């Protein structure tokens, strides 16, 4: 079955960096686009960044452009989110997602808290 497992979250100071990873299994990772989403308390889940199956095309929400970088390693079935210059408003649970066939699959999420 499809599984997505995120890791790498934690507590980080404003201006700091963190790298999230999402390891996928149960499907042919290299032929599907992947996305990172986040959900802050009291807010709706939003798309942060997505990446094409080859990694050649990426998109970002305006609030993270120039600070976050999404990438993937198809040999390791892993998608990454490098987060730099973190702000308190980046605090959220971060999820990776893939749409395989007619279904959306989500990981369990990893908490990122930006606070001094």
Beta strands, then each sheet from edge to edge (+ up, - down):
strand 1: 3-7
strand 2: 10-12
strand 3: 18-25
strand 4: 34-39
strand 5: 46-51
strand 6: 58-60
strand 7: 68-73
strand 8: 78-83
strand 9: 92-100
strand 10: 103-106
strand 11: 110-114
sheet 1: 1+ 3- 8+ 7-
sheet 2: 2+ 11+ 9- 4+ 5- 6+
sheet 3: 2+ 11+ 9- 10+
end
